[in-house]
Amino acid sequence: MMTEFPNQIIIETTAFCTQRCIHCAHKTLERKKGHMDMHLYKKIIDEIAVESPGSEVWMTYYGEALVLKYKLFYMIHYAKKRGLTRVFLNTNGMLLDKEMSEMILDSGLDRFIISMDGFSKEVYEKIRVGGKYEVVLNNALQFLKMLKERKGACPKFEMQFSVMKENEHEVQAFNEFWESKGAYVKNRPKASWAGRISAPNLDPNRERVPCKWALNHGAILWDGSLVACGVDSEGLYTAGNVSEFTIKEIWNTTHKAFRQTHLDKRWQDLPEVCKGCMDWQTTERNYLKPKD
């Protein structure tokens, strides 16, 4: 289905990260890293507020947004002040101290996700290199406590677990623990980041279908490049730059032709970053509600 504006806009508020996870290609990122300029960010938010305030807006793409500290709070607050109704943030949780938790709770954020990917210290620290298990665990539990104390306040809080061979034996324990603590839980399959990471869970013989990543995502890098999708981590396909054009202009010209190629199943005509990519298999999610 073609839309005149993306249902999901992923904004790379920063391209810097604090971890070197084994299931992420950030550690070998070749493109230049930076923080998004505030004028560019406001231009993006202002357009979304006019065109589609109900679209999902993710406040991070290929970086750890909490490194922005007070600037991130201002960014979220600005988006909410402009009338956006679905502002989301995911984090690795390392920098989520009490002050940052208070800022997130005060910002008006609608959905907040911590990616942990391990139930035990051994498994977590093997996967999330540079992360400290006790720090993230305590930060997540502290945030949950603060959220409950506010009684009904936003955001919806989730713990995320990316399933891979290194941690698949801990999925049930992870799910049951965080459900019992009052968090939503999301399990997602490991992605290859457009072939940059080995993902044996993806089947090269599976019949290909049009990619939901490509059809739904307006993924914008920190420099304004609107790229192929949410897994084009290197920005190897650029439909245009939102500092020069509007999102809607790019979405309905260059990116529309790109999406039509997917819908027509003309796989041989796709950009190189898409041709061998199997991440279209990773769009399914398993969601669990809290037990209390």
N, C-alpha and C positions, 0 to 999 in steps of 0.2 A: 504494500500500500504506500502510495506517495503522499507526503504531507508538505504543506507550504512552509512549515517551520519545524525544526527538530523537536521531537518529544523529549529528548534528553540533551542537555548542553553540559559538557564536561569542561571545566575551566581549570587550566594549569596555573594556579595562583603562584606556585613555585615549582621549579624543577629540581630542587635540592632535596636530598633524603638523608636520614640518620642511620639507615640499615642497609645491609648488603644481602638480601634474602636469596636463597637458592632457587626460588621459583620466580624470580624477577630479573629482568635484563638491565636494571638501572645501573648495576655495578660496571657495565661495559658500555654505558650510554656514550655515544659519539657526538651527538649534537651539543651545542653550547647550552649551558645551564644559566638560569636567571630567575628573577622574581618578576611577576607581571606588574607593569606600570599602572598606577591607580587611575590615570586618565583613560587608559585602554579598558581597564576593568569596568569603570563606570559607564563607558560607551556600550559595552556588552550588556550590562545589567539594565541600562535604560532602554535598550532595544527590546530585550526580553519582556520588560514591564509593559511595553506597548503591544508587542506582537503576540506573546503567549505567556502570561504570568503564571499559568498552571503547569508549564513544562518543568520537568525535573532539572534542577541546576546543582551540579556536583562541584564542590569547592576545591577539588584537587584532581589531578590526573596522574602525572608520573613524578610525584614528589611527596614530601611530608609537610602538609600545610601548617602544622603547629609550630614549625620553625619561624613562622611569620609573627607569632605572638599577638601583640595588640593590633597589628595591622589586620590580622585575620578576623578578629572580633569586629573591627570596623567594616570589613568587607561583607561579612554575614549580615550585620545590622543594616548596612546600606541596602542590600538586596531585599531584606524584609520590609524596610521603610518604603521601598519602591513598589511594594505590593506583590512580590513573588511568594507563592504559597507552598512550594516544594523545594526547599533549599536543604541540601544534604552534604554531609562531610564524613569522609572515612580517614582513619588515622592508624598508625601502628601503636599508639598509646604511650610511648616512652616519655613524651613531654607533657603528658596530661596531669600536671600537678593540681593542687587545690585551686590556685588562682586561675589557671587555664580552664578548669572545670566550671568555675563560677562565671567566667566570661562566656563560655559556650551556653550555659544555662540562661544567661542574661541576653544573649544575642538574638533569640527568637528562632534559632535553628530548628528545622522540622524533623530531621532524622540524623542520627549520629551512629557511626559504625566503628568499632575497634576490630582490626584484623589481628588475630592471635595465632591461629594455625597450629596450635599444639596444646595438649592438656598437661603434659608433664614438662618439667624444667628441661630435661635432656632433649626431648623432641623439639620443644619450642626453640631453644637456643641453637639447635642444629640447623633448623630451617630459617629462622630470623636472625641471621648473623649480625651481631652488634646490639641486639636487643637483650634486655635483662628480664628474665621471667618474673621475679618477685616484684620488680618495679611496675610492669604492665598489669600484673594481677592485682596489686594493691591499688593502682590508679583506676582500673576498671571498677573494682568493688567500691572505691570511694565515690566515684561518679554516680554509681547506682544508688548509693546511700543518699547523696545530695539530691538526686532526682526525686527519690521517694519522699524526702522531707518537704519538697515543694508541692507535693500532692497534685498530680494531674498536669504538671508543667511539661512543655515540650523540652527536649525532642524525644521521638521514639528512639529507643536505644537498642542496638544490636551488637552481638558478638559474632564475628565472621570466621569461618574455618575453610580454607582452601584445601581440598582433599588431594593428596598425592601418596605415593607408595611409602614415603617416610613417616606419614602420620595417620594413614587410613585406619589403623588399629585403635586410634584414640577418638574417633569421631563420636561414638556413642557416649563415652565418658564426658567429653567436652559438652555435647548437647545437653545431657542430663544435668550437669553441674550448673551451667549458665541459665537453663530454664528454671531450675530450682531457686536461683538467685533473683529471678524476676526480669531477666533480659530476653529479648527476642534473639533467635539464633538463625544464622544463615550459613548453609553449606553450599559451596560452589566448586565446580571442577577446576583443576589446574589448567591455566592457559599457557600457550607457548610464546605469547607476545609477538605474534606474526612470524613465528619460526625462529625466534632468537633464543628460546629456552627449550630444552628437550621436554616433551610432554607425551610420554608413552600411552597415556590414557586416551589420546586422540587417535581415531581409526582412519588410516589413509584409504581404506577400501569402502568407507561409508559413502553412500550416495549424497552428493553435494546439494545443498539447498541455498537459496538467497540468504545472505548473512544479516542477521538482526542487528549486529554491531554496526554494519555499514548503513543499514536502512534507517536506523533510529538516532545515531549519535552525531551531534555536532561537537566534535572534540577540538578544543582550541588550546594550542600551546601558549606558553608564557609570552612569546613574541607576537602573538596574534594569528599565527598560521592555523587555518582550519584544515585538519588532516583527515585521513581516510575514515578513522573510527577510533574507538576507545582502546584498541590494542596496537595501533600504529605508533609505538612508543618512540621511534626515531623520526617520525614525521616524514616518511619516505614518499608519501603522496600528499601534496598540498593542493586543495581546491581553490584557495585564495587566502587573503589576509584581512582580518576584520578591522585592522587599523586603516585600511584603504577602502573597503566595501562594507556593507552591512552583512550580518549573518544571513538575512533573508535573501539578499542578492546572490550570495555565493551558493546558498542552499538550493536555489531555484534555477541555477545555470550550470556551472561546472560540477557541483556536487550532485545535482539532479541527474546529469548524464552518467555520472559514476554509479549512482543508485540504480538507474535504469539498466545498466549493464548487468548488475547482480540479478535484478528481477527477470531479465531476459535469459538468464543462465548462459551468457556469453563469457564463460570463464576464461577463454583464451584472449579476450579483449580487456581483461582487468589489468590494473596497474601491477607492476611486479610484486609489490608488497602483498597483494591479495592472491596472486595466482597459486602459490603453494601453501597459503595459510589455511590451517584447519581449525582456527579458533571459533568459527561459526558453530562448532559443536559444543561450545562452553557457555552458551547463553541460558541454559536451564539452571534453576536455583531451587534449593529445598529450604523452606522457611518453617520455623517452629515458634509457637507462641509461648510466653512465660507461663509457668504453672501457678503463680500466685497473683 
